[in-house]
Amino acid sequence: MLVVVSPAKKLDWDERTIEMSAPLFQEDAIYLNEVAQGLSVAELQKLMHISENLAKLNYDRFRSFHPTPAPEDLRPAVLAFAGDTYQGLEAGSLDADELAYAQRHLRILSGLYGVLRPLDGMQPYRLEMGSRLKNARGKSLYDYWGSQIAETLNAQASETGAKFLLNCASQEYFGAVDLDVLQPKLVTPVFMENKDGKAKIVSFYAKRARGAMARYVIQNRITDLEGVLEFDSGGYAYQPEMSEPTKPVFLRAG
């Protein structure tokens, strides 16, 4: 089982004493950063739909990005991201064996880095996959990454013997995976809340549940769909009557 998750806008830049790996697409990240460096604060604000203060922060980040960063300027990706998915994943409490397993079976999709392994050392950045950043390959990051991400996931699935790709990423990020190229069988869990007798997707809870699902797979070494369906963290339960073969639905009582 190979699991993919989205990155997060919020970062935790506390120092970590852990050995890091090098991102697979470091040269691509350097190029995209150079493209972003050419934008003004106002242009970044428009591109990323953010406030002026956040645009200034990321303007400075793009200019501080170094092609050969010092170790102290890097953080392991799975511990650097701090959004809702990562609160569910709780990577900081995984032990060494679990982190080693995650390094082989978990991938973080990234607008800047393409694909990150959990322990890949990353520099601070914010660049959503949906950003329409003009580049040498087209008008967006989807154009830039093309089939590269799917090909990388195929290679990792082949290396680990994974027959399934568990999609715990958002639509924005998973849209960068070329499904015509992807080889493992795709499974996309859906997390819903029972509100006043009606099943609804609540984004905040769904993001956390995706992270919790990734943690569950890592801790229990899940390799097949049957194992996925046994997920019950946080009060969720599999609902066969609401599910499709590749879209299992998990419902939690309100």
C-alpha positions in Angstrom: 0.0 0.0 0.0 1.3 3.4 -1.0 -0.4 6.4 0.6 -0.4 10.0 -0.8 -1.3 13.1 1.2 -1.4 16.9 0.5 1.1 19.3 2.0 -0.1 22.1 4.3 0.0 25.9 4.2 1.0 26.1 7.9 4.5 25.1 8.8 6.2 24.0 12.1 9.8 25.1 11.8 11.0 23.8 15.2 14.5 22.2 15.0 14.5 18.4 14.5 17.4 16.1 15.3 16.7 13.5 12.6 18.6 12.4 9.5 17.0 13.8 6.4 17.0 12.5 2.8 17.3 14.7 -0.3 14.1 15.5 -2.4 13.8 13.6 -5.6 13.0 16.6 -7.7 15.4 19.2 -6.1 16.4 20.6 -9.5 12.8 21.1 -10.4 12.2 22.9 -7.1 15.1 25.2 -7.8 13.7 26.1 -11.2 10.2 26.7 -10.0 11.5 28.8 -7.2 13.5 30.9 -9.7 10.2 31.5 -11.6 8.4 32.5 -8.5 11.3 34.8 -7.6 10.5 36.9 -10.6 7.1 37.8 -9.2 6.4 40.9 -7.1 4.5 40.9 -3.8 1.4 42.1 -5.6 1.7 39.4 -8.2 2.2 36.7 -5.5 -0.8 38.0 -3.7 -2.9 37.7 -6.8 -1.5 34.3 -7.9 -1.9 32.7 -4.4 -5.1 34.5 -3.3 -3.5 35.6 0.0 -3.1 38.7 2.1 -0.4 41.3 1.5 1.4 40.2 4.7 1.4 36.5 3.5 2.5 37.6 0.1 5.5 39.4 1.6 6.4 36.4 3.7 6.4 34.1 0.7 8.2 36.8 -1.4 11.0 36.6 1.2 10.9 32.8 1.3 11.4 32.5 -2.4 14.4 34.8 -2.2 15.9 32.9 0.7 15.5 29.6 -1.0 19.0 28.2 -1.6 20.0 25.6 -4.3 22.4 23.9 -1.8 20.9 24.7 1.6 22.7 24.0 4.8 21.2 21.3 7.0 20.1 23.8 9.6 17.9 25.5 7.0 16.0 22.3 6.3 13.2 20.3 8.1 11.9 16.8 7.4 8.7 17.3 5.3 6.4 15.2 7.4 7.3 17.1 10.6 7.5 20.6 8.9 3.9 20.6 7.6 1.4 21.4 10.4 -2.1 21.6 8.9 -5.2 19.6 9.7 -4.0 16.4 7.9 -0.8 16.5 9.9 -2.7 16.9 13.1 -4.4 13.6 12.2 -1.1 12.0 11.1 0.7 13.0 14.3 4.1 12.1 12.7 6.0 13.5 15.7 4.8 10.5 17.8 5.8 7.8 15.3 8.7 5.7 16.4 11.8 5.1 14.3 10.5 1.9 12.7 7.2 3.6 11.8 9.1 6.6 10.3 11.2 4.2 8.3 8.1 2.4 7.0 6.5 5.8 6.2 9.6 6.7 4.2 8.8 3.9 1.9 5.0 3.9 1.9 4.0 7.6 2.3 4.3 10.3 -0.2 3.5 14.0 0.1 2.4 15.8 -3.1 3.9 19.2 -3.5 3.5 22.1 -5.9 7.2 23.0 -5.5 8.9 19.7 -5.0 6.5 17.4 -6.9 6.7 14.5 -4.5 8.3 14.5 -1.1 9.2 11.5 1.1 8.4 12.0 4.8 12.1 12.6 5.7 13.1 14.7 2.7 14.7 17.9 3.9 12.6 20.9 2.6 13.0 24.6 2.8 10.1 26.7 3.9 7.7 27.5 1.1 4.1 27.9 0.0 3.1 27.1 -3.5 -0.3 25.4 -4.0 -0.5 22.9 -6.8 -3.5 24.8 -8.3 -1.4 28.0 -8.7 -1.3 29.2 -12.3 2.4 29.8 -12.3 3.6 30.2 -15.9 6.6 28.1 -16.6 8.7 26.5 -19.4 6.2 23.7 -19.7 2.9 25.6 -19.7 0.6 27.9 -17.8 0.3 25.9 -14.5 2.0 23.6 -12.2 -0.2 20.8 -13.6 1.4 21.5 -16.9 4.8 21.6 -15.4 4.6 18.2 -13.5 2.8 16.4 -16.3 3.2 12.7 -15.8 6.3 12.9 -13.6 4.4 12.5 -10.3 2.4 9.4 -11.5 5.6 7.9 -12.9 7.4 8.4 -9.5 4.5 6.8 -7.7 4.6 3.9 -10.1 8.3 3.3 -9.4 7.8 3.4 -5.7 4.8 1.1 -5.8 6.9 -1.3 -7.9 9.8 -1.1 -5.5 7.7 -1.9 -2.5 5.3 -4.3 -4.2 2.3 -2.1 -3.5 -0.7 -3.0 -5.5 -2.9 -0.1 -4.1 -2.5 3.6 -4.0 -4.5 5.1 -1.2 -5.4 8.6 -2.1 -5.6 10.7 1.1 -4.8 13.9 -0.8 -7.1 16.8 -1.8 -8.6 17.0 -5.3 -6.3 20.0 -6.0 -3.2 17.9 -5.3 -4.3 14.6 -6.6 -5.2 16.4 -9.9 -1.5 16.4 -10.5 -1.4 12.6 -10.7 -1.9 11.5 -14.3 -4.4 8.7 -14.0 -3.7 7.4 -17.5 -0.2 6.7 -16.4 -0.8 5.5 -12.8 -0.4 1.8 -12.4 -1.5 0.8 -8.8 -5.2 0.3 -8.2 -6.6 3.6 -6.9 -8.6 3.7 -3.6 -10.0 7.1 -2.4 -11.5 7.0 1.1 -14.4 9.4 1.8 -14.9 10.7 5.4 -18.3 11.9 6.4 -20.1 13.2 9.5 -23.6 12.4 10.6 -25.2 15.7 11.2 -28.9 15.8 12.2 -29.4 12.4 10.5 -27.7 13.4 7.3 -24.2 12.3 6.1 -22.1 15.3 5.2 -18.4 15.9 4.3 -17.0 18.5 6.7 -13.7 19.7 5.2 -11.9 20.3 8.6 -12.8 16.8 9.9 -12.1 15.1 6.5 -8.6 16.5 6.4 -7.8 15.2 9.8 -9.3 11.9 9.0 -7.1 11.5 5.9 -4.1 12.1 8.1 -5.4 9.6 10.7 -5.9 7.0 7.9 -2.3 7.5 6.7 -1.1 7.0 10.3 -3.3 3.8 10.6 -1.8 2.4 7.4 1.8 3.1 8.7 1.3 1.7 12.2 -0.6 -1.4 11.1 1.4 -2.1 7.9 -1.8 -2.2 5.9 -1.2 -3.8 2.4 -4.7 -4.4 1.1 -8.2 -3.0 0.8 -9.6 -5.2 3.5 -7.2 -3.7 6.0 -8.2 -0.2 5.0 -11.9 -1.0 5.6 -11.1 -1.9 9.2 -10.1 1.8 9.9 -12.0 3.0 13.0 -9.9 5.8 14.4 -11.7 8.8 15.8 -15.1 7.0 15.8 -15.3 6.5 12.1 -16.8 3.2 10.7 -16.9 1.8 7.2 -20.3 2.0 5.5 -20.6 -0.6 2.8 -24.0 0.5 1.6 -22.7 4.0 1.0 -19.5 2.9 -0.7 -18.2 2.2 -4.1 -15.5 -0.4 -4.8 -12.8 2.2 -5.0 -14.4 4.9 -2.8 -15.0 3.4 0.7 -17.1 5.7 2.9 -16.4 6.1 6.6 -19.1 7.8 8.7 -18.9 9.2 12.2 -21.8 9.9 14.4 -22.3 13.6 15.2 
